[in-house]
Structures are given as structure tokens and as C-alpha cells.
Amino acid sequence: MNAVIIAVAVMLILSLLRVNVVLSLVIGAFAGGLVSELTLQEITVAFTEGLGGGAVIALSYAMLGGFAVAISKTGITDVLILKVSQLLSNKEDSKKTGLIKALIFFSIFLMAIFSQNLIPIHIAFIPLLIPPILQILNLLQVDRRIIAIIIAVGLVGTYSFIPFGFGFIFQDIITQQINNAGMVAALKDVPKAMLIPIVGMVLGMFVAMFIYRKPRTYDTSDNADNVAIAKVSPWLMVATILSLVAALVAQIMTESMILGAMVGILAMYITGALKWREADHILTDGMRMMSFIGFVMIAAAGFANVIKETGHVDGLVESALAIVDGNVGLAVFGMLIVGLIVTMGIGSSFATIPIIATLFVPMSLALGLSPLAIICLIGTAGALGDAGSPASDTTLGPTSGLNVDGQHNHIWDTCVPTFIFINIPLIVFGWLAVTFIL
């Protein structure tokens, strides 16, 4: 029995049964380790050594969460809420509801795209943007599963296709690993190779909008009376914008989300946008909101290290190829499924590429695939599972923003919908591109 399949299956089944994701990751890691005949001590050491790999990410998200909540407390986002609420309460403007929904969807999608390149803050925009507009989404009776899918497509589709910011990192990893495995690959070829799978992902998003188009009612009793909006002074708006710019510049210059968030917070202190007497409470609230992501990422790093120690990834690929017996179409499908399983387990497309590239490249060359098809196969297999994985920041991020009132389940409202409407189209369009087109 393959340890990777067992570990991922145990983790996913427990998560679907609503067992805490962190606990599911730990149990899954030990189950996989035991199947691979590692001793309990060896599993514990491997898991513990891997934890440090998630610590930087966890602290980054905690700091960015604090910064995001501090910005939302300035009242700037409340201005938007008031305007839209007034518009929706006017019966004469009821025909504009569809337009408002479309505008909100487009704005969230655009922000998800920009978060990967133009404003490279990754999922840190979610606690800044989503919680303040939940009241608007409730008034519009928008099914929050749509928002989770829009954000996930914006994140995964952007870094898979646009070679800037996080996209440059992801695509550079693809080309480097392919070159290391014995085939020449250029960074400029990655967007061309990934175009068809990305089209499938976007089509999946539109299908999800149609499937989840029916109004969904959420309890608004906790915030129904919170329509009174504090006045936002011009200086406060300027100070908040300056803090955002300072955070962005610091992050780009240092390539550190931690330092970027710290500079942003300090700028809010200095400009007066963040009051000293309120700062501790506000920052703690923000860090608490993102702490769940931090713990999951730390546990996922331990899980990934145990998976590597089992040495069963090679066996998983070899078993898949043995089953297909030289059939190119089935072989490509098998390798995509392997990428899905690995990424679903460790929760990171970026970390999956180095694991699968050394195995997939020689096998793909033996099957006679073109260089562009091989790039598409590696990129798609790596991107698969990022949406849908309980341990991925692509799913944890949307949940952190959509579940601030406790009405959005991480597994059933984020992971399952994103798996269906992103991973399935990725597999179908990626398989078609690699097997028949490229």
C-alpha cells in the first residue's frame, strides 16, 4: 500500500468528517509514515523537523492579518458598505442588484490577480477586503461559495499564467526543475503551455456562478444594527493609503511579508491612523483571525516532510505508469492524478513541482511528449490540488475572510466547491492540452 495515498486519504476523510484540519494533518502524516514502515520515533522526528518550514509563513500571515484589521478599523471600508447598503435599500434601484453583484465579483477577482503581482501580498488582501463587505454580500444573498471560487481562481490562475511576482517564482521553479531533470525549458514558454488549462479553470468559475446563482440567506442578526458609519477624515484616508504604500514598498524591497507588514503597522502608528490605546486590541484581533492559517501551514510543513521521508512518491508514479502500459493518454492522466494527490496532501503547488519534476520529465520524454506539452504537464500537475486542499492557503485564505461570523465551513463551503470547479476543469483541459494539442 502506498504511503502517500494513505496519508492523503486519511487527512481528507477526517477533514470531510469535520475533524480539525491540523489534527487531520498530524494523524494523516503518522498513518502514512507507519504504512511506509517508519518507526514512531522516525515519524515524530521527520514531522518535527518539518514544522520549521511553515513558521515563517505563519508569522507572515499573523502580521499581515493584524495590519489588515488595523486598516479596516479606520472606517474606510465602511464608507463603501454604507453607500451600497443605501442603494440596495432603495426599491427603485432593485434592478441594479445584478450589476452590483457583477461589480463586486469583478473587483474581488481583480484584487486576487493583483495580489500575485502588482500588489504582491498574496492572501493578505482577504482579511482586509472580505469581512467588511460580508454585510453587502448578505444583503445581496450571495452564496459565499462563489466568492471562495473567484478568489481561488484569481490566485492559482494568476501565478500559473502571468510571469510576474508570485507567478515568476512559480514559473521559475517549473523551468529550473525541468532543466535539472534533463530537458531544456524557457520561462517564456510557461504561459503558452498553461493557457489552455487556465481557460478551463476560468470556465469552471463561470459554471460555479451559474450553479450557485440561487439566493442564500445568512444570519445578519449580529450586524444588522451596525449600519452607523463613522466619519472618515481626509487625513485618515491619506494616512491609511500612505501606510499601504509603505508596506508594499518595504515588502518589495526586502522580499519579506513580515517586514512589509511591520513597516505598514509602524506607519499607521506614526501617522495616527492607528491609535496607541487601541493598537494592542486591534492587532491581536487580526493575528487571531489569521492564526488558524498559521497553525495549518506549520502542520502541513510537517506532513510534507514525512511524505518525503517515506520515499513512496516514486512508487506512486511507477505504479500509475505500470497500470497504463504505455498508453500516452492514460499515462498523462495518471501523472496529473499523482500531482493532485501530492498537492492535496502538502497544500502547496510551489513545493509539489520539485517532487514530481524529476520523475515526470524522463517519463514524459520516453512517451514522446513535446517540450511544450511537458511544461504544461508539470505546471498543471503542480497547480492541481492547491484549490481544494484543506492545508492550502488558497483555501485557508478565503475561509479566514468568509467565516468571520461563523457561517462558512472550511471544508464544505471552500474546499469541496473549489475542488469541483477548479481541479476538475484543470484535469480535463490539462489532459486535452498535453495529449492532443501541444
C-alpha positions in Angstrom: 0.0 0.0 0.0 1.4 3.4 -1.0 2.1 5.6 2.0 1.3 8.9 0.1 -2.2 7.7 -0.8 -2.9 6.5 2.7 -1.6 9.7 4.3 -3.6 12.0 2.0 -6.7 9.8 2.1 -6.7 9.7 5.9 -6.2 13.5 6.1 -9.0 14.2 3.6 -11.5 11.7 5.1 -11.0 13.1 8.6 -11.3 16.7 7.2 -14.6 15.8 5.4 -15.9 14.3 8.7 -15.2 17.8 10.2 -12.2 16.8 12.3 -9.9 19.8 12.8 -7.6 20.2 9.8 -4.5 20.5 12.0 -5.3 17.2 13.8 -6.2 15.6 10.4 -2.8 16.5 9.0 -1.0 15.1 12.1 -3.0 11.8 12.0 -2.5 11.5 8.2 1.2 12.0 8.5 1.6 9.3 11.1 -0.7 6.9 9.2 1.4 7.4 6.0 4.7 7.0 8.0 3.5 3.8 9.6 2.5 2.3 6.3 5.9 3.0 4.9 7.4 1.1 7.9 9.0 4.2 9.5 9.1 3.8 13.3 7.1 6.2 15.5 10.3 7.9 16.5 11.4 8.4 12.9 7.9 9.8 12.0 8.0 12.1 15.0 11.5 13.4 14.2 10.6 13.9 10.5 7.3 15.7 11.4 9.0 17.9 14.0 11.9 18.8 11.7 9.4 19.8 9.0 7.5 22.2 11.3 10.1 24.9 11.0 9.4 25.2 7.3 5.9 26.7 8.0 6.9 29.0 10.8 7.9 32.0 8.6 4.7 31.7 6.6 2.7 31.5 9.8 4.3 34.6 11.3 3.9 36.4 8.0 0.1 35.8 7.8 -0.3 36.7 11.5 1.5 40.1 10.9 -0.4 40.8 7.7 -3.7 39.9 9.5 -3.0 42.4 12.2 -2.2 45.1 9.6 -5.3 44.3 7.6 -7.7 44.5 10.6 -6.0 47.8 11.6 -6.8 49.3 8.2 -10.4 48.0 8.3 -10.8 49.7 11.7 -10.0 53.1 10.3 -13.6 53.1 8.8 -12.6 53.5 5.2 -14.2 50.2 4.1 -17.4 51.2 6.0 -17.9 54.1 3.6 -18.4 51.6 0.8 -20.7 49.5 2.9 -22.9 52.5 3.7 -23.2 53.6 0.0 -24.1 50.1 -1.3 -26.5 49.4 1.6 -28.4 52.7 0.9 -28.5 51.7 -2.8 -29.9 48.2 -2.0 -32.5 49.6 0.4 -34.0 51.7 -2.3 -36.6 49.7 -4.1 -36.3 51.8 -7.2 -32.7 50.6 -7.6 -33.6 46.9 -7.2 -32.8 46.4 -10.9 -29.2 47.3 -10.2 -28.7 44.3 -7.9 -27.3 42.2 -10.7 -24.9 44.9 -11.8 -23.7 45.4 -8.2 -23.1 41.6 -7.8 -21.1 41.6 -11.0 -19.1 44.6 -9.9 -18.3 43.0 -6.6 -17.3 39.7 -8.2 -15.1 41.5 -10.7 -13.4 43.7 -8.0 -12.6 40.6 -5.8 -11.3 38.7 -8.9 -9.2 41.7 -9.9 -7.8 42.1 -6.4 -6.9 38.4 -6.3 -5.0 38.8 -9.5 -3.2 41.9 -8.4 -2.3 40.2 -5.1 0.1 38.0 -7.0 2.0 40.6 -9.0 1.1 44.3 -8.9 0.5 44.3 -5.1 2.3 41.1 -4.1 0.6 40.5 -0.8 -0.8 37.1 -1.7 -3.8 36.2 0.5 -3.2 39.1 2.9 -5.8 41.2 1.0 -8.6 38.8 2.1 -8.9 39.8 5.7 -8.7 43.5 4.6 -11.4 43.2 1.9 -13.8 40.4 2.6 -15.0 40.8 6.2 -16.1 44.5 5.7 -18.2 43.5 2.6 -19.9 40.5 4.2 -22.8 42.7 5.1 -23.2 43.7 1.5 -23.0 40.1 0.4 -25.6 39.1 2.9 -28.0 41.9 1.6 -27.4 40.6 -1.9 -28.0 37.0 -0.7 -24.8 35.9 -2.4 -23.7 32.3 -1.9 -20.3 32.7 -0.3 -19.0 29.6 -2.2 -18.9 31.7 -5.3 -16.5 34.2 -3.6 -14.3 31.3 -2.4 -14.0 30.0 -6.0 -13.4 33.5 -7.5 -10.6 34.1 -5.1 -9.0 30.7 -5.7 -9.2 31.1 -9.5 -7.7 34.6 -9.2 -4.8 33.2 -7.1 -4.0 29.9 -8.9 -4.7 31.1 -12.4 -2.5 34.2 -12.0 0.6 32.6 -10.7 0.2 29.8 -13.2 -0.1 32.1 -16.2 1.3 35.6 -15.5 5.2 35.5 -15.0 5.4 38.4 -12.5 5.5 38.4 -8.7 4.5 35.1 -7.3 3.9 33.9 -10.9 7.6 34.5 -11.7 8.6 32.4 -8.6 6.2 29.5 -9.6 7.2 29.5 -13.3 10.9 29.9 -12.5 10.6 26.8 -10.2 9.0 24.9 -13.1 11.7 25.8 -15.6 14.6 25.2 -13.2 13.3 21.8 -12.1 12.6 20.7 -15.7 16.1 21.8 -16.7 17.6 19.9 -13.7 15.7 16.8 -14.9 17.4 16.9 -18.3 15.2 18.9 -20.6 15.7 22.5 -21.8 12.8 24.8 -20.8 12.5 28.6 -21.0 10.5 30.8 -18.7 8.7 32.4 -21.7 7.2 29.1 -22.7 5.3 28.6 -19.5 2.4 31.0 -20.1 1.9 29.5 -23.6 1.9 26.0 -22.2 -0.5 26.9 -19.4 -3.0 28.9 -21.4 -5.4 26.0 -22.1 -5.6 24.7 -18.5 -6.2 28.3 -17.3 -9.1 28.7 -19.8 -10.6 25.5 -18.3 -10.3 27.0 -14.8 -12.0 30.2 -15.8 -14.8 28.3 -17.5 -15.2 26.3 -14.3 -15.6 29.6 -12.3 -18.4 30.7 -14.6 -20.1 27.3 -14.3 -19.9 27.7 -10.5 -21.5 31.1 -10.7 -24.4 29.5 -12.6 -24.7 26.5 -10.2 -24.6 28.7 -7.1 -26.7 31.6 -8.5 -29.7 31.0 -6.2 -30.0 33.3 -3.2 -28.6 32.0 0.0 -29.7 33.5 3.3 -27.2 34.2 6.1 -27.9 35.3 9.7 -27.4 39.0 9.9 -28.6 39.5 13.5 -25.1 40.2 14.8 -24.5 43.1 12.4 -28.0 44.2 11.4 -27.8 47.3 13.5 -24.2 48.2 12.7 -25.1 50.5 9.8 -24.0 53.6 11.5 -20.7 54.6 9.8 -18.0 56.7 11.5 -16.9 59.7 9.6 -13.6 59.3 7.9 -11.4 62.4 7.8 -9.4 63.2 4.7 -6.2 62.9 6.7 -7.2 59.4 7.9 -7.7 58.3 4.3 -4.3 59.8 3.3 -2.6 58.2 6.3 -4.1 54.8 5.5 -3.0 55.0 1.9 0.5 56.0 2.9 0.7 53.1 5.3 -0.4 50.7 2.5 2.2 52.1 0.1 4.9 51.9 2.8 4.0 48.3 3.5 4.1 47.4 -0.3 7.5 49.2 -0.9 9.0 47.5 2.2 7.8 44.1 1.1 9.1 44.5 -2.5 12.5 45.8 -1.3 13.1 43.2 1.4 11.0 40.3 -0.2 9.6 39.8 3.3 5.9 39.8 4.1 6.8 40.1 7.8 8.9 43.3 7.3 6.3 44.7 4.9 3.5 44.3 7.5 5.7 45.6 10.3 6.5 48.8 8.3 2.8 49.2 7.4 1.8 49.0 11.1 4.6 51.4 12.2 3.4 53.9 9.5 -0.1 53.7 10.9 1.3 54.4 14.4 3.3 57.4 13.1 0.6 58.9 11.0 -2.0 58.5 13.7 -4.2 56.1 11.6 -3.8 53.6 14.4 -4.4 54.9 17.9 -1.9 53.8 20.6 -4.6 52.9 23.1 -6.4 50.7 20.6 -3.5 49.2 18.8 -2.9 46.1 21.1 -6.5 45.0 20.9 -6.8 45.6 17.1 -3.6 43.9 16.2 -4.4 40.9 18.5 -7.8 40.5 16.8 -6.1 40.5 13.3 -3.5 38.0 14.4 -6.1 35.7 16.0 -8.1 35.8 12.7 -5.1 34.5 10.7 -3.7 32.2 13.4 -5.7 29.2 12.1 -3.9 29.5 8.8 -0.6 29.7 10.6 -1.2 26.5 12.5 -2.4 24.6 9.4 0.6 25.8 7.4 3.0 24.7 10.1 1.3 21.3 10.4 1.3 21.0 6.6 5.1 21.5 6.5 5.5 18.6 9.0 3.1 16.5 6.9 5.1 17.2 3.7 8.4 16.3 5.4 7.0 12.9 6.5 5.8 12.3 2.9 9.3 12.9 1.6 10.8 10.6 4.2 8.6 7.7 3.2 10.1 7.7 -0.3 6.8 6.5 -1.7 6.3 9.3 -4.3 8.5 7.4 -6.8 6.5 4.2 -6.3 3.2 6.1 -6.8 4.3 7.4 -10.2 5.7 4.0 -11.2 2.5 2.2 -10.2 0.4 4.7 -12.2 2.6 4.2 -15.3 2.5 0.4 -14.9 -1.3 0.4 -15.0 -1.5 2.4 -18.2 1.1 0.2 -20.0 2.4 2.7 -22.5 -0.9 4.4 -23.4 0.0 8.1 -23.6 -3.4 9.4 -22.8 -3.8 7.3 -19.7 -0.2 8.0 -18.7 -0.7 11.7 -18.8 -4.0 11.3 -16.8 -2.1 9.2 -14.2 0.6 11.7 -13.8 -1.9 14.5 -13.3 -3.7 12.5 -10.6 -0.3 11.9 -8.9 0.2 15.7 -8.9 -3.3 16.2 -7.5 -2.7 13.7 -4.7 0.7 15.2 -3.7 -0.5 18.8 -3.7 -3.7 17.9 -1.9 -1.6 16.5 0.9 1.1 19.1 1.3 -1.0 22.0 0.3 1.5 23.8 -1.9 1.9 23.9 -5.7 5.3 25.5 -5.3 6.5 22.6 -3.1 5.0 20.0 -5.4 6.9 20.9 -8.5 10.4 19.8 -7.2 8.9 16.5 -6.0 7.3 15.5 -9.3 9.5 17.1 -12.0 12.5 14.7 -11.5 10.1 11.8 -12.1 7.8 13.2 -14.7 10.3 14.7 -17.2 12.2 11.5 -18.1 8.9 9.6 -18.3 7.3 12.2 -20.5 10.3 12.2 -22.8 10.0 8.4 -23.1 6.3 8.8 -24.0 7.4 11.2 -26.8 5.7 14.3 -25.5 6.8 17.7 -26.9 8.7 20.2 -24.7 5.6 22.5 -24.5 3.4 19.5 -23.5 5.9 18.5 -20.8 5.9 22.1 -19.4 2.1 22.0 -19.4 2.0 18.6 -17.7 4.4 19.7 -14.9 2.7 23.1 -14.4 -0.8 21.6 -14.4 0.1 18.7 -12.2 1.7 21.2 -9.7 -1.3 23.6 -9.7 -3.8 20.8 -9.3 -4.9 20.4 -5.7 -3.9 23.9 -4.5 -7.6 24.7 -4.7 -9.4 22.0 -2.8 -6.7 21.1 -0.3 -7.6 21.7 3.3 -4.0 22.7 4.0 -3.6 25.2 1.2 -3.5 29.0 1.7 -5.6 29.1 -1.5 -8.5 27.6 0.5 -7.5 28.8 4.0 -7.3 32.4 2.9 -10.9 32.7 1.6 -12.2 30.8 4.7 -10.5 33.2 7.0 -12.4 36.1 5.5 -15.7 34.5 4.8 -16.0 32.7 8.1 -15.5 35.7 10.5 -19.2 35.3 11.5 -19.0 31.5 11.8 -21.3 30.9 8.8 -18.8 29.5 6.2 -17.4 26.0 6.6 -13.8 25.5 5.5 -14.3 22.0 4.0 -17.8 22.0 2.6 -18.0 25.7 1.6 -14.4 26.3 0.4 -12.5 23.1 -0.2 -15.2 20.9 -1.9 -16.5 23.7 -4.2 -13.0 24.8 -5.3 -12.1 21.1 -5.9 -15.1 20.5 -8.1 -15.0 23.7 -10.2 -11.2 24.3 -10.4 -9.4 20.9 -10.1 -11.8 19.0 -12.4 -11.6 21.6 -15.3 -7.8 21.7 -14.7 -7.5 18.0 -15.2 -9.8 17.9 -18.2 -8.2 20.8 -20.1 -4.7 20.0 -19.0 -5.1 16.4 -20.2 -6.5 17.6 -23.5 -3.7 20.1 -24.0 -0.9 17.7 -23.2 -2.4 14.7 -25.1 -3.8 16.2 -28.2 -2.9 19.9 -28.7 0.6 20.7 -27.6 
